[in-house]
């Protein structure tokens, strides 16, 4: 995944899936706890994937390409 919302949302979705919240404040607090649990390794993997994507974009000279493979 890339280092943007597509990196964060799946991790948050896994942690919050199936939970019921009474207030917006509860959602915010639980979401913050999930974000606080992200590790250095999570971010390193994110940035490495982002760099591979940049490299593919440069290699394709800005032309369209599919996926991150």
N, C-alpha and C positions, 0 to 999 in steps of 0.2 A: 504494500500500500504506500501511497505517497504521504508526505508530511503535511497534511492539512486536515480538514474535517473528515476526510475519508479514512484517515489514520485513527482519529479519536472516536468517532461514532461507533464503529464496531466494538471497540473495547468497552465503551460505556453501555452499549446495548446488551452485551453479554452479562455485565454485572447487574444491570437494572431490570432485565427481562423478567416478566411475571410478577413484578413487585407492584403494590398499590400504594399510592401516596395520597394523603389527605390534603396537603397544602403545597403550594409552589415552593415554600421555604424548605419543605422536606425533600422535594426533588432537587433543589439547589444544593442542599447539604450533602445528599447522597452522591450527586454528580461531582461535587468538589472532592469527596473522599475517593472516588474512582480516579480522578485526575491526580490526586496526591499520591496514589499508589503506582503511577507510571514510573518505570525505572529508567536509568541511564541506558540500559540495553534496548528498551523499547524505542527510545529516541534515536539511538545509533542505527538500529535497523531501518527506521523510518528515513533517516537522512541518506543512508546507503542506497535505499530503493529510489529515492529522489535523484541521487547522483546518477544512477544507472539510466533513469529516464532522461535526464539532461543529456547524457552521453549519446543515447539513441537519437534524440532530437537533433543534436549537432551532426551526428553521422548521416542522418537522413536529410541534412541541409534544410531542416524546418518542414519537410514534407510530412504528410500524414503517415502514421504507423499505428498498428494495433497492439494493444497490450503492453505489458512491461517485460515480457520474456526476453 
